[in-house]
Amino acid sequence: MFANNLKYLREKHNMDQLDLAIKLGRKSSSSVSEWEKGKYTPKIGVLNDIAEIFNVSITDLMNKDLSLETESRDGLLRIYDKLKPNRQKIVYETAEQQYNEQNNVIELPTNNEVEIHGVVSAGTGEYLLDGKPELVPYDGEVPPHDFALVVNGDSMLPLFEDKQIIFVNKTKDVRSGQIVIADYDQQAYVKKLIKDDNGCRLVSLNKKYDDMPIDDNHEMSIFGVVVL
């Protein structure tokens, strides 16, 4: 999602990759190119800078298809501008009526339910998939996923909050920069997987937590990738 949103926002603002790289304090466009290809995701500080440049929230940048929302709005405005004044008036009055009705509607709570398969740590480690899944109410859209977990801790702020429900696709085929659910020394974590010249490690977005090295001194396996 991030890779597509980055390319969409950059092109919408008439920037080439080098333009954006310069705004981010970089001398070449290579990083921007790799982000847009989905090879890896930038660090949280860079994500914040990108969100500020394009005036979007970091949550929307990582989780929403921004092209759908913007194109629908822009398309409506283009059609409106082509209408004659009397027809523009009808559109305006209809929109105003819909808005007033919307404000008078009492929204009922959603009836979505999610099977929670355990707690995953954003801090000190948890034991995953302990016992029977628990069915809990969920107020929001449930994306396609293989299993859902509850985050415990603050090490993945601002992307995931403490006690937030997250959705996971089972896979062992992961890329550097993805958010993964990992078994690390018999404890389950949600972390960002990084593979670079400095080796492999599990990284917290909250920098008060140390990186967790992946080497011969530690057992590590991947449960899946978090749906963003």
Residue pairs with C-beta under 8 A, 6 or more apart in sequence:
1 62
1 63
1 64
1 65
1 228
2 35
2 38
2 41
2 47
2 61
2 62
2 228
3 35
3 36
3 37
3 38
4 65
4 67
5 60
5 61
5 62
5 64
5 65
5 66
5 67
6 32
6 35
6 36
6 50
6 61
7 36
8 66
8 67
8 70
9 54
9 56
9 66
10 16
10 17
10 19
10 20
10 32
10 36
12 70
13 54
15 23
16 29
17 29
17 32
17 33
17 36
18 28
18 29
18 32
20 29
20 32
20 50
20 53
21 27
21 28
21 29
21 31
21 32
23 53
24 32
24 46
24 49
24 50
24 53
26 32
31 42
34 40
35 41
35 42
38 175
39 175
39 176
39 177
40 175
40 176
40 177
40 194
41 47
41 177
41 178
41 192
42 50
44 158
44 159
44 205
47 58
47 61
47 62
48 58
50 61
51 57
51 58
51 61
54 61
56 66
58 158
58 159
59 158
59 159
60 66
62 159
62 228
63 228
80 88
80 91
83 91
109 137
109 139
110 137
110 138
110 139
110 140
111 137
112 137
112 138
112 139
112 140
112 141
112 142
113 135
113 136
113 137
113 138
114 135
114 136
114 137
114 138
114 142
114 148
114 165
115 133
115 134
115 135
115 147
115 148
116 133
116 134
116 135
116 136
116 148
116 149
116 150
116 165
117 128
117 129
117 133
117 147
117 148
117 149
118 126
118 127
118 128
118 129
118 130
118 131
118 149
118 150
118 188
119 126
119 128
119 149
119 150
119 151
119 152
119 188
120 126
120 128
120 149
120 150
120 151
120 152
120 166
120 181
120 188
120 189
120 190
121 151
121 152
121 153
121 155
121 187
121 188
121 189
121 190
122 151
122 152
122 153
122 154
122 155
122 156
122 157
122 160
122 162
122 189
122 190
122 191
122 204
122 206
123 152
123 153
123 154
123 155
123 209
124 153
124 187
125 184
125 185
125 187
125 188
125 189
126 152
126 187
126 188
126 189
127 186
127 187
127 188
128 149
128 181
128 183
128 188
128 223
133 147
136 165
138 165
142 167
143 167
143 227
144 169
144 227
145 167
145 168
145 169
145 227
146 168
146 169
146 170
146 224
147 167
147 168
147 170
147 224
148 165
148 166
148 167
148 168
149 165
149 166
149 168
149 181
149 190
150 163
150 164
150 165
150 166
151 160
151 161
151 162
151 163
151 164
151 165
151 166
151 190
152 162
152 163
153 162
154 161
154 162
154 206
155 191
155 204
155 205
155 206
155 208
155 209
156 179
156 190
156 191
156 204
156 205
156 206
157 205
157 206
158 205
159 179
159 205
160 166
160 190
166 190
166 226
166 227
167 226
167 227
168 181
168 223
168 224
168 225
168 226
168 227
169 224
169 225
169 227
170 223
170 224
171 222
171 224
171 225
172 221
172 222
174 180
174 193
174 222
174 225
175 193
176 193
176 194
176 195
176 196
177 192
177 193
177 194
178 192
178 193
178 225
178 226
179 190
179 191
179 192
179 193
179 225
179 226
179 228
180 190
180 191
180 192
180 193
180 202
180 222
180 223
180 224
180 225
180 226
181 188
181 189
181 190
181 222
181 223
181 224
181 225
181 226
182 188
182 189
182 190
182 191
182 193
182 202
182 220
182 221
182 222
182 223
183 219
183 220
183 221
183 222
183 223
184 202
184 212
184 218
184 219
184 220
185 218
185 219
185 220
186 219
188 223
189 202
189 212
190 226
191 202
191 203
191 204
191 212
192 202
192 203
192 204
192 205
193 200
193 201
193 202
193 203
193 222
194 200
194 201
194 202
194 203
194 211
199 213
199 214
199 215
200 213
200 214
200 215
201 211
201 212
201 213
201 214
202 211
202 212
202 214
202 220
203 211
203 212
204 210
204 211
212 218
214 220
